């Protein structure tokens, strides 16, 4: 039912979440490659909360030439919370009435209009957030950050890329080790460093 949470935690693969006017969660997982059978999936539901876990079999991480591709596509009610974590892949989320926490160790993060708090972190890719209805935290070790606007405070931190912020509703902190910073509109204090 609306108001629940989807928790996806996978060792590898991209995650794509869309919303619809539904009272169910639908998940489609595609696993391809020579080593597809070495990848395990677990699904669990508790009340309105759904958890998906994808794990390589024991010792698979040491396999020299592993060949597996994973794509997780989910459709959730419009009002839902998300906790998404992948060790290798991009994360895409459509407009959502809820909170989003997205973490990837190797890929970009692209979020639409999110009504609640947003936390996005990647070790190797760009972050784009159209809008956050509360605070927005974006952190990347190797890519640019673009935030359209946020109703709350904004924290944007990158080790190698530019930062573009449309509008902050509270304080803005922007920090990059290698790129430009552009802030179009701020209503509170700004701390920007490059």
Phi and psi restraints in degrees (value plus and minus 20) as a CYANA .aco file:
   2 UNK   PHI     -75.4   -35.4
   2 UNK   PSI     128.1   168.1
   3 UNK   PHI      76.9   116.9
   3 UNK   PSI     -22.8    17.2
   4 UNK   PHI    -105.8   -65.8
   4 UNK   PSI    -184.2  -144.2
   5 UNK   PHI    -159.9  -119.9
   5 UNK   PSI     120.7   160.7
   6 UNK   PHI    -128.3   -88.3
   6 UNK   PSI     104.5   144.5
   7 UNK   PHI    -137.6   -97.6
   7 UNK   PSI      93.6   133.6
   8 UNK   PHI    -136.8   -96.8
   8 UNK   PSI     105.6   145.6
   9 UNK   PHI    -154.8  -114.8
   9 UNK   PSI      91.6   131.6
  10 UNK   PHI    -155.5  -115.5
  10 UNK   PSI     125.5   165.5
  11 UNK   PHI     -89.9   -49.9
  11 UNK   PSI     -47.2    -7.2
  12 UNK   PHI    -175.9  -135.9
  12 UNK   PSI     129.6   169.6
  13 UNK   PHI     104.2   144.2
  13 UNK   PSI     136.4   176.4
  14 UNK   PHI    -110.7   -70.7
  14 UNK   PSI     134.7   174.7
  15 UNK   PHI    -147.1  -107.1
  15 UNK   PSI     109.5   149.5
  16 UNK   PHI    -150.7  -110.7
  16 UNK   PSI      97.6   137.6
  17 UNK   PHI    -138.1   -98.1
  17 UNK   PSI     106.3   146.3
  18 UNK   PHI    -136.9   -96.9
  18 UNK   PSI     141.3   181.3
  19 UNK   PHI    -137.7   -97.7
  19 UNK   PSI     136.5   176.5
  20 UNK   PHI    -173.3  -133.3
  20 UNK   PSI     146.8   186.8
  21 UNK   PHI    -102.6   -62.6
  21 UNK   PSI      51.9    91.9
  22 UNK   PHI    -154.2  -114.2
  22 UNK   PSI     146.0   186.0
  23 UNK   PHI    -133.5   -93.5
  23 UNK   PSI       3.4    43.4
  24 UNK   PHI    -154.4  -114.4
  24 UNK   PSI     144.6   184.6
  25 UNK   PHI    -133.0   -93.0
  25 UNK   PSI     105.9   145.9
  26 UNK   PHI    -138.2   -98.2
  26 UNK   PSI     109.4   149.4
  27 UNK   PHI    -147.1  -107.1
  27 UNK   PSI     110.3   150.3
  28 UNK   PHI    -142.4  -102.4
  28 UNK   PSI      99.8   139.8
  29 UNK   PHI    -135.7   -95.7
  29 UNK   PSI     105.2   145.2
  30 UNK   PHI    -132.4   -92.4
  30 UNK   PSI     100.7   140.7
  31 UNK   PHI    -138.6   -98.6
  31 UNK   PSI     101.5   141.5
  32 UNK   PHI    -151.0  -111.0
  32 UNK   PSI     143.0   183.0
  33 UNK   PHI      98.3   138.3
  33 UNK   PSI     145.7   185.7
  34 UNK   PHI     -80.0   -40.0
  34 UNK   PSI     -53.7   -13.7
  35 UNK   PHI    -122.6   -82.6
  35 UNK   PSI       5.9    45.9
  36 UNK   PHI     -78.8   -38.8
  36 UNK   PSI     -54.1   -14.1
  37 UNK   PHI     -92.4   -52.4
  37 UNK   PSI     -30.4     9.6
  38 UNK   PHI    -107.2   -67.2
  38 UNK   PSI     -14.1    25.9
  39 UNK   PHI    -133.6   -93.6
  39 UNK   PSI     103.6   143.6
  40 UNK   PHI    -123.4   -83.4
  40 UNK   PSI     122.0   162.0
  41 UNK   PHI    -141.9  -101.9
  41 UNK   PSI     117.7   157.7
  42 UNK   PHI    -146.6  -106.6
  42 UNK   PSI     115.0   155.0
  43 UNK   PHI    -140.0  -100.0
  43 UNK   PSI     116.9   156.9
  44 UNK   PHI    -163.7  -123.7
  44 UNK   PSI     119.5   159.5
  45 UNK   PHI    -147.1  -107.1
  45 UNK   PSI     110.6   150.6
  46 UNK   PHI    -149.2  -109.2
  46 UNK   PSI      87.5   127.5
  47 UNK   PHI      42.4    82.4
  47 UNK   PSI    -145.2  -105.2
  48 UNK   PHI    -115.8   -75.8
  48 UNK   PSI     -11.6    28.4
  49 UNK   PHI    -120.3   -80.3
  49 UNK   PSI     115.8   155.8
  50 UNK   PHI    -143.7  -103.7
  50 UNK   PSI     115.0   155.0
  51 UNK   PHI    -144.1  -104.1
  51 UNK   PSI     114.9   154.9
  52 UNK   PHI    -143.3  -103.3
  52 UNK   PSI     108.5   148.5
  53 UNK   PHI    -145.8  -105.8
  53 UNK   PSI     110.2   150.2
  54 UNK   PHI    -139.9   -99.9
  54 UNK   PSI     102.8   142.8
  55 UNK   PHI    -152.9  -112.9
  55 UNK   PSI     119.4   159.4
  56 UNK   PHI     -92.8   -52.8
  56 UNK   PSI     125.1   165.1
  57 UNK   PHI     -83.7   -43.7
  57 UNK   PSI     137.0   177.0
  58 UNK   PHI     -73.3   -33.3
  58 UNK   PSI     110.1   150.1
  59 UNK   PHI      66.5   106.5
  59 UNK   PSI     -29.6    10.4
  60 UNK   PHI     -85.3   -45.3
  60 UNK   PSI     -50.4   -10.4
  61 UNK   PHI     -84.1   -44.1
  61 UNK   PSI     -42.4    -2.4
  62 UNK   PHI    -111.6   -71.6
  62 UNK   PSI     -23.6    16.4
  63 UNK   PHI     -86.5   -46.5
  63 UNK   PSI     101.4   141.4
  64 UNK   PHI     -85.4   -45.4
  64 UNK   PSI     -61.4   -21.4
  65 UNK   PHI    -139.1   -99.1
  65 UNK   PSI      30.7    70.7
  66 UNK   PHI     -84.2   -44.2
  66 UNK   PSI     118.9   158.9
  67 UNK   PHI    -150.3  -110.3
  67 UNK   PSI      71.1   111.1
  68 UNK   PHI    -166.1  -126.1
  68 UNK   PSI     116.5   156.5
  69 UNK   PHI    -145.4  -105.4
  69 UNK   PSI     108.9   148.9
  70 UNK   PHI    -145.7  -105.7
  70 UNK   PSI     114.2   154.2
  71 UNK   PHI    -152.5  -112.5
  71 UNK   PSI     101.6   141.6
  72 UNK   PHI    -130.3   -90.3
  72 UNK   PSI     100.2   140.2
  73 UNK   PHI    -137.8   -97.8
  73 UNK   PSI     108.0   148.0
  74 UNK   PHI    -149.5  -109.5
  74 UNK   PSI     125.3   165.3
  75 UNK   PHI    -140.4  -100.4
  75 UNK   PSI     104.9   144.9
  76 UNK   PHI    -145.9  -105.9
  76 UNK   PSI     144.0   184.0
  77 UNK   PHI     -79.5   -39.5
  77 UNK   PSI     137.1   177.1
  78 UNK   PHI     -78.6   -38.6
  78 UNK   PSI     -57.8   -17.8
  79 UNK   PHI    -119.1   -79.1
  79 UNK   PSI      81.1   121.1
  80 UNK   PHI    -179.9  -139.9
  80 UNK   PSI     132.6   172.6
  81 UNK   PHI    -123.0   -83.0
  81 UNK   PSI     130.9   170.9
  82 UNK   PHI    -149.0  -109.0
  82 UNK   PSI     118.8   158.8
  83 UNK   PHI    -150.9  -110.9
  83 UNK   PSI      85.2   125.2
  84 UNK   PHI    -138.9   -98.9
  84 UNK   PSI     111.2   151.2
  85 UNK   PHI    -165.2  -125.2
  85 UNK   PSI     100.0   140.0
  86 UNK   PHI    -153.6  -113.6
  86 UNK   PSI     123.5   163.5
  87 UNK   PHI    -107.7   -67.7
  87 UNK   PSI     -23.9    16.1
  88 UNK   PHI    -189.1  -149.1
  88 UNK   PSI      67.7   107.7
  89 UNK   PHI     143.4   183.4
  89 UNK   PSI     148.0   188.0
  90 UNK   PHI    -105.6   -65.6
  90 UNK   PSI     141.3   181.3
  91 UNK   PHI    -148.7  -108.7
  91 UNK   PSI     106.7   146.7
  92 UNK   PHI    -146.6  -106.6
  92 UNK   PSI     111.2   151.2
  93 UNK   PHI    -152.4  -112.4
  93 UNK   PSI     110.8   150.8
  94 UNK   PHI     -97.8   -57.8
  94 UNK   PSI    -200.0  -160.0
  95 UNK   PHI     -74.5   -34.5
  95 UNK   PSI     117.9   157.9
  96 UNK   PHI    -170.1  -130.1
  96 UNK   PSI     118.6   158.6
  97 UNK   PHI    -115.8   -75.8
  97 UNK   PSI      67.1   107.1
  98 UNK   PHI     150.8   190.8
  98 UNK   PSI    -189.6  -149.6
  99 UNK   PHI    -121.8   -81.8
  99 UNK   PSI     130.0   170.0
 100 UNK   PHI    -152.5  -112.5
 100 UNK   PSI     109.8   149.8
 101 UNK   PHI    -142.7  -102.7
 101 UNK   PSI     100.0   140.0
 102 UNK   PHI    -148.8  -108.8
 102 UNK   PSI     106.2   146.2
 103 UNK   PHI    -153.8  -113.8
 103 UNK   PSI     111.9   151.9
 104 UNK   PHI    -160.6  -120.6
 104 UNK   PSI     124.7   164.7
 105 UNK   PHI    -110.3   -70.3
 105 UNK   PSI     -26.4    13.6
 106 UNK   PHI    -186.8  -146.8
 106 UNK   PSI      55.7    95.7
 107 UNK   PHI     152.4   192.4
 107 UNK   PSI     152.0   192.0
 108 UNK   PHI    -106.8   -66.8
 108 UNK   PSI     141.0   181.0
 109 UNK   PHI    -146.3  -106.3
 109 UNK   PSI     107.9   147.9
 110 UNK   PHI    -151.8  -111.8
 110 UNK   PSI      93.0   133.0
 111 UNK   PHI    -139.4   -99.4
 111 UNK   PSI     123.6   163.6
 112 UNK   PHI    -104.6   -64.6
 112 UNK   PSI    -159.2  -119.2
 113 UNK   PHI    -107.0   -67.0
 113 UNK   PSI      94.1   134.1
 114 UNK   PHI    -132.9   -92.9
 114 UNK   PSI     104.9   144.9
 115 UNK   PHI     -95.5   -55.5
 115 UNK   PSI     -46.9    -6.9
 116 UNK   PHI    -123.3   -83.3
 116 UNK   PSI    -178.7  -138.7
 117 UNK   PHI     -91.0   -51.0
 117 UNK   PSI     125.6   165.6
 118 UNK   PHI    -145.5  -105.5
 118 UNK   PSI     110.4   150.4
 119 UNK   PHI    -149.3  -109.3
 119 UNK   PSI      99.4   139.4
 120 UNK   PHI    -150.5  -110.5
 120 UNK   PSI     110.5   150.5
 121 UNK   PHI    -162.9  -122.9
 121 UNK   PSI     113.2   153.2
 122 UNK   PHI    -161.0  -121.0
 122 UNK   PSI     125.5   165.5
 123 UNK   PHI    -110.2   -70.2
 123 UNK   PSI     -27.9    12.1
 124 UNK   PHI    -185.2  -145.2
 124 UNK   PSI      55.2    95.2
 125 UNK   PHI     151.6   191.6
 125 UNK   PSI     152.4   192.4
 126 UNK   PHI    -107.2   -67.2
 126 UNK   PSI     140.4   180.4
 127 UNK   PHI    -146.0  -106.0
 127 UNK   PSI     108.1   148.1
 128 UNK   PHI    -146.9  -106.9
 128 UNK   PSI     105.5   145.5
 129 UNK   PHI    -149.0  -109.0
 129 UNK   PSI      97.5   137.5
 130 UNK   PHI     -88.5   -48.5
 130 UNK   PSI     -68.4   -28.4
 131 UNK   PHI    -180.9  -140.9
 131 UNK   PSI     120.5   160.5
 132 UNK   PHI    -140.0  -100.0
 132 UNK   PSI     111.2   151.2
 133 UNK   PHI    -100.3   -60.3
 133 UNK   PSI     -31.1     8.9
 134 UNK   PHI    -154.9  -114.9
 134 UNK   PSI    -163.3  -123.3
 135 UNK   PHI     -90.0   -50.0
 135 UNK   PSI     129.2   169.2
 136 UNK   PHI    -148.2  -108.2
 136 UNK   PSI     104.8   144.8
 137 UNK   PHI    -138.5   -98.5
 137 UNK   PSI     102.7   142.7
 138 UNK   PHI    -150.1  -110.1
 138 UNK   PSI     109.2   149.2
 139 UNK   PHI    -161.4  -121.4
 139 UNK   PSI     103.9   143.9
 140 UNK   PHI    -157.0  -117.0
 140 UNK   PSI     124.0   164.0
 141 UNK   PHI    -110.9   -70.9
 141 UNK   PSI     -27.5    12.5
 142 UNK   PHI    -184.9  -144.9
 142 UNK   PSI      51.5    91.5
 143 UNK   PHI     154.0   194.0
 143 UNK   PSI     155.3   195.3
 144 UNK   PHI    -107.7   -67.7
 144 UNK   PSI     142.4   182.4
 145 UNK   PHI    -147.9  -107.9
 145 UNK   PSI     110.4   150.4
 146 UNK   PHI    -150.3  -110.3
 146 UNK   PSI     102.6   142.6
 147 UNK   PHI    -143.9  -103.9
 147 UNK   PSI      99.5   139.5
 148 UNK   PHI     -84.1   -44.1
 148 UNK   PSI     -79.9   -39.9
 149 UNK   PHI    -184.0  -144.0
 149 UNK   PSI     141.9   181.9
 150 UNK   PHI    -164.1  -124.1
 150 UNK   PSI     123.1   163.1
 151 UNK   PHI     -97.7   -57.7
 151 UNK   PSI     -46.9    -6.9
 152 UNK   PHI    -125.3   -85.3
 152 UNK   PSI    -172.8  -132.8
 153 UNK   PHI     -98.5   -58.5
 153 UNK   PSI     136.9   176.9
 154 UNK   PHI    -143.7  -103.7
 154 UNK   PSI     111.3   151.3
 155 UNK   PHI    -143.8  -103.8
 155 UNK   PSI      98.6   138.6
 156 UNK   PHI    -147.2  -107.2
 156 UNK   PSI     103.7   143.7
 157 UNK   PHI    -158.0  -118.0
 157 UNK   PSI     102.8   142.8
 158 UNK   PHI    -156.9  -116.9
 158 UNK   PSI     124.4   164.4
 159 UNK   PHI    -110.7   -70.7
 159 UNK   PSI     -26.5    13.5
 160 UNK   PHI    -188.0  -148.0
 160 UNK   PSI      54.6    94.6
 161 UNK   PHI     152.8   192.8
 161 UNK   PSI     153.8   193.8
 162 UNK   PHI    -107.0   -67.0
 162 UNK   PSI     140.8   180.8
 163 UNK   PHI    -146.0  -106.0
 163 UNK   PSI     108.4   148.4
 164 UNK   PHI    -147.2  -107.2
 164 UNK   PSI     104.3   144.3
 165 UNK   PHI    -146.1  -106.1
 165 UNK   PSI     108.1   148.1
 166 UNK   PHI     -97.5   -57.5
 166 UNK   PSI     -78.2   -38.2
 167 UNK   PHI    -172.4  -132.4
 167 UNK   PSI     114.6   154.6
 168 UNK   PHI    -132.0   -92.0
 168 UNK   PSI     115.9   155.9
 169 UNK   PHI    -108.9   -68.9
 169 UNK   PSI     -29.6    10.4
 170 UNK   PHI    -162.6  -122.6
 170 UNK   PSI    -174.9  -134.9
 171 UNK   PHI     -84.3   -44.3
 171 UNK   PSI     132.3   172.3
 172 UNK   PHI    -145.2  -105.2
 172 UNK   PSI     109.3   149.3
 173 UNK   PHI    -143.7  -103.7
 173 UNK   PSI     100.3   140.3
 174 UNK   PHI    -147.9  -107.9
 174 UNK   PSI     107.6   147.6
 175 UNK   PHI    -160.2  -120.2
 175 UNK   PSI     102.8   142.8
 176 UNK   PHI    -154.2  -114.2
 176 UNK   PSI     122.3   162.3
 177 UNK   PHI    -111.2   -71.2
 177 UNK   PSI     -26.2    13.8
 178 UNK   PHI    -186.0  -146.0
 178 UNK   PSI      52.9    92.9
 179 UNK   PHI     151.4   191.4
 179 UNK   PSI     157.6   197.6
 180 UNK   PHI    -109.6   -69.6
 180 UNK   PSI     141.4   181.4
 181 UNK   PHI    -147.1  -107.1
 181 UNK   PSI     106.9   146.9
 182 UNK   PHI    -145.3  -105.3
 182 UNK   PSI     103.7   143.7
 183 UNK   PHI    -146.1  -106.1
 183 UNK   PSI      97.0   137.0
 184 UNK   PHI    -100.1   -60.1
 184 UNK   PSI     -61.2   -21.2
 185 UNK   PHI    -168.2  -128.2
 185 UNK   PSI     113.6   153.6
 186 UNK   PHI    -159.1  -119.1
 186 UNK   PSI     119.2   159.2
 187 UNK   PHI    -127.9   -87.9
 187 UNK   PSI     -28.3    11.7
 188 UNK   PHI    -150.3  -110.3
 188 UNK   PSI    -187.9  -147.9
 189 UNK   PHI     -83.5   -43.5
 189 UNK   PSI     126.8   166.8
 190 UNK   PHI    -142.4  -102.4
 190 UNK   PSI     110.2   150.2
 191 UNK   PHI    -142.1  -102.1
 191 UNK   PSI      84.5   124.5
 192 UNK   PHI    -143.5  -103.5
 192 UNK   PSI     114.2   154.2
 193 UNK   PHI    -162.8  -122.8
 193 UNK   PSI     112.5   152.5
